[in-house]
C-alpha cells in the first residue's frame, strides 16, 4: 500500500516498512468485515440478524471508508439502493447504479456536505415500515455530512477551523459540532420509519460511539455546558462567531433542547485501531523482533514522543508498535501533520542512529499534506529539527531528507499506527 516504497526501501528500513504495510492492510474493510456477512445474515458481536425478513434493504455509507465498506456489503447482500459519502479528493473504489455517490468537504464541511445530508434524509423519509437501513460509518463523517442548526455554513466552517488548530481532542471538537447540528448526536435517526443498524469503524481513542462521526447514528454524551468549557479551555471566546456563542449560551440556559441522550438503533463497533496494532506486532514478531505494543497513544504530540521513547527498550532486535491519535497545537505556518510531527519530536531526543522510527495515518492523509506520514533511519542536527518544529513544518524536513511515506487515500480510517525498532 506504500506507493513510494521503492524510493525509501533499503536494508535498514525494509523490516519497518513491511510491518507498517501489514498494519495498513489490516485496516481495510475487506480484511475486517467479510466474516460478519453471510447469505441473508449479518453477524455482529454476539448477535445475528436475519435479513430475509425485511422488505427492502438500503445502505447509507459515510466516511473515509464509505465506498470500500459499501463495496463489501453490496457483494454479500441484495440491496435496493444506497448512498455513499466520501471526501471530495477521493476517486471512489466502488461505483454501482444502485448507489448515489456524494463527494463532500473534509476536514472542513462545504455545500456538498449539506447536499449529502439532505440526500440521506430524503432516503430515510421514503423508507417503509418493513425495510432495513444499514448505516456504514467511518472516520471523517463529521465533516462529510453537515446540516447546521442555528448558524450558517460559513460560521460552522469558521468554528471547525478554530477547533482543528487549537489542539482540542476529537471528543471536544465533536461535542461542539453536535450542538451546532440538526443531524449529529443521533438526531439523524430519531424519527426513522423503519428498522436500522449501524456498523462503525472507530477512529477515536477509547472507541466512544458518541464521538465517532459525531455520534451520527448513536446519541450524544456531551452537553451545551461541555461545549462552553471547550471554548473557554482553548481561549476561543473572542475568535468564535457570535452566532455560535449565542447558540451555545442559550443551550446552557435551557432555551434550546439538548441533543438525544439515548440510542434508538443498535450501533456496533466492527473495527478499531487495535486490529492494526495487533497485526503489526504479529508481523514484527515473525521477523524475529522482541515486540511490545503501546496503545492507545493520545494527547499532545510532544508528550507522546517522550512516552514512546520511555517505553522503548532500545535493545538489539527490539520493536515497540504503537497506535492511536495525537493532537498538535498549530502555531506555525508550515506544512505537516501529527504523524510527521511525532516522528520529528522523537528524533529530537533520539541518540541512536540504528533506531528506525515510523508513524502514518491509516487513512493515508496526514494533516495538510498528501502524505501518510514519515520514516526516519538517521539522526539529524538537533538545531535543524527545532527550526522545523517551531514552524510546524515537519513535511519540509522529511521532504528534504526523502523520508516521507506516500500511500494516497486508503479508503479506510482506524487512526494512526507507528513503530520504533532497532535491528
Secondary structure, DSSP 8 states (H G I E B T S, - for coil): --TTHHHH--TTTHHHHHHHHHHHHHTSHHHHTGGGEETTEEEETTEEEESTT-S-EEEEEESTTHHHHHHHHHHHS--SEEEEEEETT---S---TTEEEEEE-SSS--HHHHHHHHHHHHHHHH--TT-EEEEEE-TTHHHHS--BSSS-HHHHHHHHHHHHHTT--HHHHHHHHHTTBSSTTTGGGTT-SSEEEEEEE--STT--TTTGGGGTTS-----HHHHHHHHHHTT-TTTS-HHHHHHHHHHHTTSS-----S-SSEEEEEE-HHHHHHHHHHHHHHTT-EEEEEEEEEEEHHHHHHHHHHH----TTEEEEEEEEEE----S-----HHHHHHHHHHHH---TTEEEEEEETTS--TTSS--EEEE-S---HHHHHHHHHTT-HHHHHHHTT-EE-----S----EEEEEEE-
